[in-house]
């Protein structure tokens, strides 16, 4: 489905026409430039490759840098393909801005959640802990407890809730409403929260 690449700026709140306070996430959307157009005849599928951000030339491999120079473009930090665009009137070098989305429509937002490192079972899974420190249990309050059986099956079952890496996972939030579009500054405000930390890269997709 068609979409754009953006950067999460942060969260704030605005008032609508009825005086209602709405929490919104501010997103810098593009402008995204059309890098390549995939066609079914040449590539076997139809899609549009968009570029976002900027990158130094020394950090780009030579084939890709040659392609940029051939099309008079500066290197982009991120390239992403999107299907569902109408490519009949589209050409390489076109810019797609925030006004691609309209106020009031619902979109999907994809991003990577904030990484929290290695965490124990209480924070990661919501365990309540062992409890008091009676009978010599002075250091077991946050322990997971028993994790397996005795002689049968004599192993730890897959999927057991234990400590481990938390966060840093791809998430897709559905049906977020576009509250405001600033086409001059390429700013989009969507109702609610989106995954990722400030300045993280996210994808915005039309439903």
Beta strands, then each sheet from edge to edge (+ up, - down):
strand 1: 3-15
strand 2: 21-29
strand 3: 32-38
strand 4: 47-52
strand 5: 78-82
strand 6: 95-96
strand 7: 106-112
strand 8: 117-119
strand 9: 164-166
strand 10: 170-182
strand 11: 187-191
strand 12: 201-206
sheet 1: 1+ 2- 11+ 10- 7+ 12- 1+
sheet 2: 5+ 4- 3+ 6-
sheet 3: 8+ 9-
end
